[in-house]
Amino acid sequence: MAQTIRTFIAIPIPVSVKAAIGRLTARLSTEFPGGRWVESSQLHLTLAFLGDVDYSEIPELCRVTAESVRGREAFSLRVAGLGAFPELRNPRVLWAGLTGEALPQLSELHAAVIEGLRNAGYRPDDRFSPHVTLARFKPGKGAPVDLTDVPGRFARWMAGELPVQEVVTYSSILSVEGPEYAPLARTSLILPEEVDGLSEDELGLK
């Protein structure tokens, strides 16, 4: 039987934002102890989830991911606001949202990654609702969870700026304590001050 590893592609979260989210979740976890709260070190912004991939395909997957974002310019967003999937009553996921004028660039980055993966024969989950997962809940397990008042109470909450400067291919190993993520490969985006010195070929325009 072929050995596989769960993989996904994501944008890493800076330490300062992780710390701000950690302070928030430390407070909320006392109010909603039934949730499985994501450790600060594991926070990320998912672009594409692939599930199980054969170990032998990992180098090709990383190459395809790098090619799909080659020449794209870095940008910044802000992590702010709270919400839940599928709804605030009996939620499955509590998340932090993203704001900023560069949200269209995030959508374009996601689309480029999905297109590159599909063209290479992969079948990523292409659903995309930009967020950072903070906690997961299991409906029917324990007392019902109602987060209806949470977004309003934290309407002015902001974790800070999220510089989108690299795309990372991660592995995900499941354990009884929850998933553990490890980077397999990193691809840097182009910083704005570097763009003027690059050719169209280097920018992926040819």
Backbone as CSV, one residue per row, in Angstrom:
resi,resn,N_x,N_y,N_z,CA_x,CA_y,CA_z,C_x,C_y,C_z
1,MET,0.846,-1.197,0.000,0.000,0.000,0.000,0.884,1.251,0.000
2,ALA,0.560,2.188,-0.883,1.348,3.411,-0.972,1.211,4.230,0.298
3,GLN,2.308,4.812,0.723,2.269,5.679,1.888,1.878,7.083,1.452
4,THR,1.016,7.690,2.217,0.535,9.025,1.883,0.691,9.959,3.075
5,ILE,0.561,11.242,2.772,0.613,12.255,3.822,-0.421,13.323,3.500
6,ARG,-1.165,13.735,4.509,-2.164,14.796,4.330,-1.439,16.120,4.082
7,THR,-1.893,16.849,3.091,-1.218,18.084,2.729,-2.215,19.206,2.478
8,PHE,-1.757,20.409,2.671,-2.532,21.596,2.310,-1.574,22.734,2.022
9,ILE,-2.077,23.762,1.362,-1.274,24.921,0.981,-1.868,26.134,1.672
10,ALA,-1.009,26.925,2.296,-1.528,28.003,3.142,-0.565,29.174,3.226
11,ILE,-1.061,30.246,3.806,-0.270,31.434,4.106,0.026,31.418,5.610
12,PRO,1.278,31.524,6.000,1.611,31.521,7.430,1.175,32.807,8.116
13,ILE,0.972,32.714,9.417,0.542,33.856,10.231,1.739,34.370,11.031
14,PRO,1.995,35.690,11.026,3.146,36.221,11.770,2.967,36.075,13.286
15,VAL,4.082,36.080,13.971,4.095,35.854,15.421,3.228,36.865,16.160
16,SER,3.274,38.126,15.743,2.511,39.158,16.452,1.012,38.903,16.360
17,VAL,0.547,38.452,15.204,-0.868,38.149,15.024,-1.241,36.898,15.802
18,LYS,-0.367,35.907,15.789,-0.615,34.701,16.580,-0.770,35.036,18.059
19,ALA,0.063,35.959,18.544,0.005,36.335,19.963,-1.323,37.021,20.279
20,ALA,-1.770,37.912,19.396,-3.045,38.605,19.613,-4.210,37.619,19.589
21,ILE,-4.174,36.675,18.649,-5.228,35.658,18.594,-5.170,34.778,19.841
22,GLY,-3.967,34.452,20.280,-3.819,33.630,21.483,-4.440,34.273,22.709
23,ARG,-4.296,35.586,22.829,-4.905,36.281,23.971,-6.419,36.206,23.893
24,LEU,-6.947,36.332,22.686,-8.396,36.254,22.514,-8.914,34.853,22.815
25,THR,-8.279,33.833,22.262,-8.775,32.472,22.453,-8.608,32.001,23.898
26,ALA,-7.609,32.526,24.597,-7.466,32.189,26.016,-8.689,32.662,26.795
27,ARG,-9.213,33.800,26.395,-10.418,34.337,27.045,-11.660,33.555,26.636
28,LEU,-11.810,33.318,25.319,-13.015,32.652,24.842,-13.076,31.178,25.249
29,SER,-11.933,30.552,25.385,-11.934,29.130,25.736,-12.491,28.871,27.128
30,THR,-12.436,29.878,27.993,-13.041,29.712,29.316,-14.565,29.825,29.238
31,GLU,-15.055,30.578,28.229,-16.501,30.713,28.034,-17.086,29.509,27.297
32,PHE,-16.277,28.926,26.421,-16.743,27.806,25.588,-15.741,26.662,25.690
33,PRO,-15.701,26.011,26.845,-14.685,24.976,27.088,-14.864,23.727,26.234
34,GLY,-16.006,23.587,25.576,-16.234,22.391,24.774,-15.553,22.413,23.419
35,GLY,-14.958,23.533,23.052,-14.321,23.636,21.747,-12.913,23.068,21.740
36,ARG,-12.459,22.679,20.570,-11.064,22.289,20.391,-10.352,23.503,19.819
37,TRP,-9.589,24.182,20.663,-8.993,25.465,20.306,-7.648,25.248,19.629
38,VAL,-7.452,25.948,18.527,-6.226,25.792,17.751,-5.064,26.453,18.486
39,GLU,-3.973,25.696,18.639,-2.773,26.255,19.253,-2.241,27.391,18.382
40,SER,-1.718,28.423,19.022,-1.221,29.583,18.273,-0.190,29.191,17.223
41,SER,0.649,28.217,17.538,1.697,27.805,16.607,1.137,27.158,15.344
42,GLN,-0.120,26.713,15.384,-0.718,26.003,14.260,-1.621,26.893,13.388
43,LEU,-1.752,28.165,13.728,-2.633,29.062,12.982,-2.106,29.303,11.570
44,HIS,-3.020,29.374,10.597,-2.648,29.607,9.206,-3.895,30.024,8.422
45,LEU,-3.673,30.474,7.203,-4.755,30.827,6.286,-4.699,29.853,5.112
46,THR,-5.643,28.933,5.059,-5.618,27.887,4.035,-6.007,28.430,2.662
47,LEU,-5.204,28.065,1.645,-5.523,28.369,0.257,-6.104,27.155,-0.459
48,ALA,-5.596,25.973,-0.143,-6.069,24.754,-0.813,-5.776,23.551,0.068
49,PHE,-6.749,22.655,0.179,-6.575,21.412,0.923,-6.582,20.254,-0.072
50,LEU,-5.558,19.406,-0.003,-5.448,18.305,-0.942,-5.771,16.951,-0.330
51,GLY,-5.718,16.842,0.990,-5.915,15.538,1.605,-4.685,14.674,1.454
52,ASP,-4.873,13.371,1.319,-3.750,12.437,1.266,-3.055,12.481,-0.090
53,VAL,-1.750,12.682,-0.052,-0.914,12.697,-1.251,0.209,11.683,-1.058
54,ASP,0.500,10.919,-2.096,1.563,9.926,-2.024,2.896,10.623,-1.721
55,TYR,3.688,10.030,-0.830,4.982,10.609,-0.475,5.830,10.901,-1.709
56,SER,5.772,10.027,-2.683,6.614,10.183,-3.870,6.228,11.412,-4.695
57,GLU,5.019,11.934,-4.502,4.544,13.075,-5.270,4.821,14.419,-4.606
58,ILE,5.315,14.389,-3.380,5.506,15.645,-2.639,6.448,16.611,-3.358
59,PRO,7.610,16.173,-3.881,8.469,17.135,-4.594,7.755,17.795,-5.772
60,GLU,6.974,17.004,-6.536,6.244,17.565,-7.669,5.158,18.525,-7.195
61,LEU,4.462,18.174,-6.126,3.439,19.059,-5.572,4.043,20.397,-5.175
62,CYS,5.181,20.364,-4.519,5.831,21.604,-4.099,6.279,22.423,-5.308
63,ARG,6.769,21.740,-6.352,7.189,22.447,-7.563,5.991,23.116,-8.242
64,VAL,4.888,22.388,-8.357,3.689,22.924,-8.993,3.167,24.138,-8.218
65,THR,3.175,24.043,-6.905,2.718,25.166,-6.081,3.586,26.388,-6.304
66,ALA,4.897,26.176,-6.329,5.819,27.290,-6.551,5.581,27.935,-7.909
67,GLU,5.390,27.121,-8.943,5.157,27.648,-10.283,3.841,28.419,-10.367
68,SER,2.849,27.976,-9.624,1.530,28.612,-9.713,1.520,30.025,-9.131
69,VAL,2.457,30.333,-8.242,2.475,31.667,-7.630,3.678,32.486,-8.087
70,ARG,4.480,31.936,-9.002,5.673,32.632,-9.456,5.320,33.981,-10.079
71,GLY,6.046,35.013,-9.681,5.840,36.344,-10.232,4.757,37.158,-9.566
72,ARG,4.063,36.587,-8.600,2.990,37.327,-7.930,3.561,38.228,-6.831
73,GLU,2.942,39.387,-6.720,3.427,40.400,-5.786,2.840,40.190,-4.399
74,ALA,3.659,40.425,-3.380,3.213,40.346,-1.995,2.207,41.462,-1.698
75,PHE,1.391,41.243,-0.684,0.401,42.247,-0.281,0.088,42.048,1.197
76,SER,-0.751,42.890,1.750,-1.074,42.825,3.173,-2.583,42.860,3.392
77,LEU,-3.010,42.146,4.419,-4.398,42.151,4.868,-4.402,42.414,6.367
78,ARG,-5.585,42.480,6.951,-5.709,42.609,8.401,-6.597,41.476,8.911
79,VAL,-6.227,40.930,10.054,-7.038,39.905,10.704,-7.931,40.607,11.709
80,ALA,-9.255,40.559,11.470,-10.190,41.292,12.323,-11.578,40.682,12.212
81,GLY,-12.331,40.752,13.307,-13.706,40.274,13.310,-13.809,38.769,13.496
82,LEU,-14.954,38.335,14.027,-15.179,36.921,14.306,-16.472,36.445,13.656
83,GLY,-16.512,35.174,13.319,-17.696,34.572,12.738,-17.652,33.071,12.940
84,ALA,-18.620,32.357,12.369,-18.687,30.912,12.567,-19.265,30.223,11.344
85,PHE,-18.883,28.977,11.144,-19.462,28.096,10.130,-20.203,26.969,10.843
86,PRO,-21.328,26.484,10.357,-22.133,27.093,9.288,-22.981,28.252,9.782
87,GLU,-23.133,28.352,11.106,-23.899,29.448,11.699,-23.459,29.611,13.148
88,LEU,-23.862,30.732,13.751,-23.423,31.036,15.112,-24.077,30.129,16.146
89,ARG,-25.291,29.658,15.874,-25.930,28.681,16.762,-25.499,27.285,16.325
90,ASN,-25.041,26.494,17.275,-24.533,25.156,16.977,-23.447,25.186,15.896
91,PRO,-22.390,25.960,16.122,-21.333,26.089,15.112,-20.425,24.857,15.073
92,ARG,-19.753,24.716,13.942,-18.694,23.719,13.832,-17.316,24.371,13.915
93,VAL,-17.249,25.629,13.469,-15.965,26.343,13.430,-16.163,27.786,13.858
94,LEU,-15.286,28.271,14.721,-15.196,29.693,15.046,-13.979,30.226,14.318
95,TRP,-14.134,31.351,13.605,-13.025,31.860,12.821,-12.814,33.363,13.016
96,ALA,-11.596,33.794,12.682,-11.260,35.210,12.588,-11.281,35.584,11.121
97,GLY,-11.816,36.760,10.824,-11.958,37.177,9.444,-10.767,37.965,8.930
98,LEU,-10.853,38.343,7.647,-9.801,39.107,6.991,-10.415,40.318,6.316
99,THR,-9.746,41.448,6.393,-10.216,42.672,5.762,-9.051,43.332,5.037
100,GLY,-9.376,44.305,4.212,-8.329,45.058,3.524,-8.600,45.187,2.041
101,GLU,-7.994,46.205,1.430,-8.191,46.466,0.009,-7.597,45.368,-0.866
102,ALA,-6.691,44.564,-0.312,-6.022,43.537,-1.106,-6.770,42.203,-1.124
103,LEU,-7.997,42.166,-0.609,-8.754,40.903,-0.641,-8.892,40.339,-2.056
104,PRO,-9.093,41.178,-3.099,-9.131,40.618,-4.454,-7.829,39.919,-4.840
105,GLN,-6.699,40.416,-4.363,-5.420,39.770,-4.653,-5.340,38.405,-3.983
106,LEU,-5.947,38.287,-2.806,-5.983,36.994,-2.140,-6.801,36.001,-2.957
107,SER,-7.935,36.446,-3.468,-8.764,35.579,-4.297,-8.023,35.157,-5.559
108,GLU,-7.263,36.080,-6.141,-6.486,35.767,-7.341,-5.380,34.761,-7.023
109,LEU,-4.768,34.912,-5.870,-3.711,33.984,-5.450,-4.295,32.585,-5.269
110,HIS,-5.443,32.508,-4.611,-6.116,31.229,-4.418,-6.447,30.595,-5.765
111,ALA,-7.002,31.391,-6.680,-7.384,30.863,-7.986,-6.171,30.341,-8.753
112,ALA,-5.043,31.042,-8.635,-3.829,30.614,-9.326,-3.327,29.276,-8.782
113,VAL,-3.378,29.125,-7.477,-2.950,27.868,-6.857,-3.852,26.720,-7.297
114,ILE,-5.171,26.938,-7.249,-6.119,25.895,-7.644,-5.922,25.503,-9.110
115,GLU,-5.761,26.500,-9.966,-5.572,26.215,-11.389,-4.294,25.417,-11.625
116,GLY,-3.212,25.812,-10.953,-1.956,25.097,-11.114,-2.058,23.650,-10.662
117,LEU,-2.718,23.427,-9.541,-2.872,22.070,-9.019,-3.738,21.223,-9.949
118,ARG,-4.828,21.788,-10.429,-5.717,21.035,-11.321,-5.012,20.678,-12.625
119,ASN,-4.267,21.633,-13.177,-3.559,21.377,-14.428,-2.516,20.276,-14.273
120,ALA,-2.027,20.098,-13.042,-1.030,19.056,-12.774,-1.675,17.727,-12.389
121,GLY,-3.015,17.691,-12.382,-3.702,16.441,-12.106,-4.174,16.250,-10.683
122,TYR,-3.991,17.255,-9.834,-4.457,17.152,-8.455,-5.918,17.600,-8.375
123,ARG,-6.592,17.205,-7.311,-7.994,17.548,-7.121,-8.187,18.215,-5.759
124,PRO,-7.733,19.466,-5.641,-7.875,20.160,-4.360,-9.319,20.542,-4.077
125,ASP,-9.632,20.696,-2.811,-10.921,21.264,-2.416,-10.854,22.749,-2.753
126,ASP,-11.690,23.194,-3.699,-11.575,24.569,-4.168,-12.531,25.540,-3.485
127,ARG,-13.243,25.082,-2.468,-14.088,26.023,-1.725,-13.195,27.021,-0.993
128,PHE,-13.564,28.293,-1.043,-12.692,29.295,-0.440,-13.502,30.399,0.211
129,SER,-13.395,30.479,1.516,-13.979,31.558,2.298,-12.872,32.017,3.244
130,PRO,-12.144,33.072,2.898,-10.931,33.449,3.637,-11.171,33.618,5.140
131,HIS,-10.440,32.874,5.945,-10.585,32.940,7.401,-9.407,32.243,8.064
132,VAL,-9.284,32.464,9.344,-8.311,31.756,10.170,-9.099,30.990,11.228
133,THR,-9.025,29.684,11.205,-9.779,28.869,12.156,-9.220,29.023,13.565
134,LEU,-10.117,29.316,14.521,-9.722,29.478,15.920,-10.120,28.279,16.780
135,ALA,-11.281,27.693,16.479,-11.764,26.570,17.297,-12.729,25.732,16.476
136,ARG,-12.828,24.468,16.848,-13.785,23.547,16.224,-14.691,22.977,17.306
137,PHE,-15.960,22.811,16.960,-16.940,22.270,17.888,-17.633,21.066,17.248
138,LYS,-18.040,20.127,18.069,-18.776,18.963,17.596,-20.212,19.054,18.079
139,PRO,-21.134,19.440,17.190,-22.544,19.521,17.589,-23.019,18.184,18.134
140,GLY,-23.790,18.255,19.207,-24.299,17.031,19.816,-23.393,16.468,20.896
141,LYS,-22.187,17.020,20.999,-21.268,16.573,22.037,-21.213,17.631,23.129
142,GLY,-21.757,17.317,24.294,-21.801,18.283,25.380,-22.955,19.258,25.216
143,ALA,-22.908,20.326,25.997,-23.970,21.329,25.949,-23.931,22.074,24.608
144,PRO,-25.106,22.463,24.076,-25.137,23.215,22.817,-24.334,24.506,22.938
145,VAL,-23.658,24.854,21.856,-22.841,26.066,21.830,-23.576,27.136,21.039
146,ASP,-23.646,28.320,21.601,-24.300,29.441,20.940,-23.344,30.634,20.948
147,LEU,-22.856,30.988,19.766,-21.902,32.091,19.638,-22.557,33.369,19.121
148,THR,-23.876,33.450,19.233,-24.616,34.547,18.612,-24.102,35.928,19.003
149,ASP,-23.735,36.104,20.264,-23.328,37.439,20.705,-21.839,37.714,20.531
150,VAL,-21.064,36.710,20.123,-19.606,36.867,20.071,-19.159,37.899,19.030
151,PRO,-19.622,37.852,17.779,-19.159,38.861,16.816,-19.440,40.290,17.258
152,GLY,-20.600,40.507,17.871,-20.932,41.848,18.335,-20.042,42.305,19.470
153,ARG,-19.780,41.408,20.401,-18.933,41.767,21.540,-17.507,42.087,21.110
154,PHE,-17.069,41.464,20.017,-15.697,41.673,19.562,-15.663,42.361,18.199
155,ALA,-16.654,43.218,17.970,-16.763,43.889,16.676,-15.552,44.768,16.370
156,ARG,-14.904,45.278,17.384,-13.752,46.162,17.179,-12.430,45.437,17.364
157,TRP,-12.510,44.125,17.576,-11.277,43.356,17.782,-10.480,43.251,16.485
158,MET,-9.174,43.422,16.604,-8.284,43.289,15.459,-6.979,42.668,15.937
159,ALA,-6.506,41.634,15.229,-5.267,40.961,15.626,-4.047,41.606,15.010
160,GLY,-4.249,42.408,13.967,-3.118,43.097,13.354,-2.954,42.783,11.886
161,GLU,-1.846,43.244,11.328,-1.575,43.110,9.899,-1.034,41.725,9.558
162,LEU,-1.516,41.195,8.449,-1.050,39.910,7.946,-0.340,40.145,6.618
163,PRO,0.999,40.196,6.623,1.721,40.335,5.355,1.678,39.002,4.599
164,VAL,1.174,39.035,3.384,1.126,37.826,2.555,2.366,37.849,1.673
165,GLN,3.433,37.241,2.162,4.728,37.302,1.491,5.245,35.942,1.042
166,GLU,4.579,34.877,1.444,4.994,33.551,0.999,3.822,32.581,1.055
167,VAL,3.927,31.537,0.263,2.953,30.459,0.233,3.690,29.190,0.658
168,VAL,3.084,28.448,1.573,3.747,27.290,2.160,2.940,26.023,1.904
169,THR,3.623,24.966,1.495,3.004,23.644,1.409,3.264,22.941,2.736
170,TYR,2.192,22.511,3.396,2.292,21.906,4.725,1.888,20.431,4.701
171,SER,2.447,19.692,5.638,1.932,18.360,5.951,1.077,18.476,7.202
172,SER,0.115,17.574,7.335,-0.774,17.559,8.489,-0.814,16.143,9.049
173,ILE,-0.346,15.989,10.271,-0.320,14.681,10.922,-1.324,14.693,12.067
174,LEU,-2.295,13.802,12.007,-3.337,13.745,13.021,-2.867,12.973,14.240
175,SER,-3.235,13.482,15.413,-2.924,12.807,16.669,-4.092,13.008,17.622
176,VAL,-4.048,12.356,18.769,-5.139,12.492,19.732,-5.220,13.915,20.268
177,GLU,-4.111,14.651,20.235,-4.121,16.036,20.707,-4.588,17.002,19.630
178,GLY,-4.762,16.498,18.408,-5.156,17.364,17.304,-4.105,17.308,16.206
179,PRO,-4.360,17.973,15.069,-3.401,17.936,13.960,-2.137,18.723,14.260
180,GLU,-1.021,18.235,13.714,0.248,18.931,13.819,0.717,19.252,12.401
181,TYR,1.062,20.527,12.173,1.424,20.971,10.837,2.926,21.230,10.750
182,ALA,3.502,20.865,9.608,4.924,21.100,9.381,5.123,21.564,7.942
183,PRO,5.950,22.591,7.722,6.180,23.079,6.354,7.014,22.092,5.541
184,LEU,6.587,21.854,4.304,7.329,21.000,3.378,8.142,21.844,2.393
185,ALA,7.593,23.000,2.005,8.286,23.890,1.072,7.682,25.281,1.180
186,ARG,8.494,26.290,0.914,8.058,27.683,0.958,8.374,28.367,-0.372
187,THR,7.436,29.210,-0.818,7.654,29.995,-2.033,7.391,31.456,-1.711
188,SER,8.401,32.290,-1.899,8.266,33.708,-1.582,7.557,34.452,-2.703
189,LEU,6.697,35.390,-2.333,6.116,36.314,-3.296,7.082,37.489,-3.461
190,ILE,6.842,38.301,-4.482,7.744,39.403,-4.777,7.355,40.628,-3.971
191,LEU,8.295,41.166,-3.224,8.020,42.383,-2.470,7.871,43.549,-3.443
192,PRO,6.976,44.508,-3.138,6.707,45.616,-4.074,7.961,46.335,-4.546
193,GLU,8.940,46.513,-3.672,10.145,47.264,-4.061,11.031,46.466,-5.013
194,GLU,10.759,45.156,-5.155,11.566,44.324,-6.041,10.990,44.247,-7.460
195,VAL,9.732,44.639,-7.636,9.038,44.432,-8.901,9.702,45.170,-10.054
196,ASP,10.111,46.423,-9.864,10.639,47.232,-10.956,11.888,46.636,-11.588
197,GLY,12.625,45.848,-10.821,13.882,45.313,-11.360,13.742,43.969,-12.025
198,LEU,12.512,43.461,-12.184,12.324,42.131,-12.774,11.780,42.211,-14.190
199,SER,12.164,41.235,-14.996,11.685,41.163,-16.371,10.305,40.565,-16.421
200,GLU,9.640,40.678,-17.590,8.312,40.089,-17.738,8.378,38.576,-17.542
201,ASP,9.454,37.961,-18.005,9.588,36.504,-17.840,9.682,36.140,-16.370
202,GLU,10.463,36.911,-15.606,10.614,36.647,-14.178,9.306,36.889,-13.438
203,LEU,8.483,37.797,-13.943,7.205,38.081,-13.326,6.120,37.105,-13.790
204,GLY,6.466,36.196,-14.679,5.504,35.217,-15.157,4.510,35.813,-16.147
205,LEU,4.896,36.901,-16.845,3.997,37.581,-17.770,4.157,37.092,-19.200
206,LYS,5.146,36.233,-19.449,5.350,35.687,-20.788,4.972,34.217,-20.812
